[in-house]
Amino acid sequence: MKYLTDYSNIFTRYDLNIEVARQAARKVSKDELLQKVADSVVQGDDEEAAKLTKQALATKSPMDVINQGLIPGMNEVSRLWDEGVYFLPQVILASDAMNAGIALCEEAMGKAMDKKGKVVTHTAEGDIHDIGQVIVNALLNANGFEVINLGADVPVDKVVEACRVNNPVMVTGTALMTTTMTAFPKIASQLKRLGLNIPFVCGGGAVSEEYVTSFELGIWGKEANQAPGMAEDALSGDNWQAMRGKWNG
Amino acid sequence: MLGKERVMKIFNHEKPDRMPCFCVNGTPTYEQMEKVGAFWPEGHERAQDMAKLAIAAYTVLGFDAVRAPFCQTFEAEALGCKVKLGGKENIPGIDHPTLYKLDDKPVLPDDFLKRGRIPQLIEAIRIMKREVGDKVAVIGGIIGPFTIAGAMLDAVPILKASFKTPDKLRPFLDVAEKAGTMLGQALVDAGADMIVVEDMQASPDLIAPHTYRDLELEYQKKQVEALSVPVILHICGNVDKIISFMHETGCAGISLEPKSDTKLARKIVGANVVLIGGVDAATTLFMKGPDDVKDASREQIEMGLDVLAPGCAIAPGTPTANLLAMVEVAKEFTYL
């Protein structure tokens, strides 16, 4: 028979708890040092991540440090974000820590590591309200995608050119205003003309599903936190029609 | 009953004839611009045009309050940030390069109230008061400390600092709070009956709730205390996790997006705070039709609102018919 020894959670108003207590990373590695590497990512400490990565590289291969330390750490961060434990600043800091470690591993390998895939992100021409894009960038980075961040107020041609040069798995556009989102169908039609059938996720402010699904390649992004899931689908080979079918309508 | 009386009664916790309806954020739409003959970008930079556009919320829509300005850049610009106006169709925003780095010492200029477009805003409030101030409430808008600090430092650096070096943000929050308060009091002196503080970057969508509690709350409290009129606090997104702290600021009203749980908010703030909100400004008011607007309005009112309003700034492409539908619903909710 089990007895209750801790009464602290009885009649607790969970809806008033502001944050779930700070959580340590779950055990992600059997190796003690690689677990520490993962913990430094979860804690978003880029200096510590660099220091521990260097230590680990003395005895382990760069790919092991990446695959058994840095990336499992970042996966923990994604889980904590999904569970509402972590907030955006923690995701950004954890990405920085992971990337600090990855840079050292790449140096040791003498070449860049193969990222999952590239995603070109931008905020529409005429629009300098880029907070939505900041969230998208952070979440894509955190999920291992290489983000080609074009920033805010980006001309149509520049977006198309970045897609041509980088051949991303997906491209995103955010716009606050209905008047700046008119750049999106222009980008889509130029991509089509170049034969680049890249899924083009558009969202933000007053951007509507009806509008985005009115042009080819367009997929409506309702919330910034859908971006990693969409990028995974694009990476796995889903075309824009399949993605629209899944995420819209 | 006049709109002004209706609004004042609600804030004095008395019963007006029916539920008030107005918007605590920006109100202009392209259709209103055509009707009153005032447009952007002049409406963002010239007192006459700004007042005309603000007053349209009363003359065209029948709102119980009018409000200026229509963007979030006045304080930041006067502090030295670069602003891009946005032409005929868009709202102004903060442009690059960013004004400060984290280790810089931010400065509140002595002539702050004379800088940028602030004198035009103050004059617009004077005109609004003179022309419709006896019929509707006049609301002046200022920006919250965290959001102004975000404009001074840019989004990513301030988000990182909120965890890594929160104390380095204090000088920025201090200057930002003083700037907003100074502007707010100037708007009150010019005739504003109430002040709305918009603090978009303090949303849990961006910062952690404990950052709001440990860092931002103290500055907002100071601001609310310093202003001599009722203050309404507006933070975007889902604010369930910080609603009790928003209440702690001492503000008279809280403006919610429908992403937040209105019932929970009512439970937490009790009867003494005016809850404002209702209709999602993008997905309902802008994108749907009058019937959907009415349904959404009624549903939110039942959850405990005191004032029916768009959840955020009205998108400029919003049809007038949808805004009128919202006012119609407010008229159904009588207290008699």
Interface residues (C-beta under 8 A of the other chain):
Chain A: D15 L16 I18 E19 G44 F87 L88 P89 Q90 I92 L93 D96 G126 D127 I128 H129 D130 I131 V134 I135 D153 L176 M177 T178 T179 T180 G205 A206 S208 E210
Chain B: K84 G86 G87 E89 N90 I91 G93 I94 D95 A155 V156 L159 K160 S162 F163 K164 M200 Q201 P204 D205 L206 I207 A208 P209 H210 T211 R213 D240 K241 I242 S244 L264 I268 A282 T283 F286 M287 A315 P316 G317
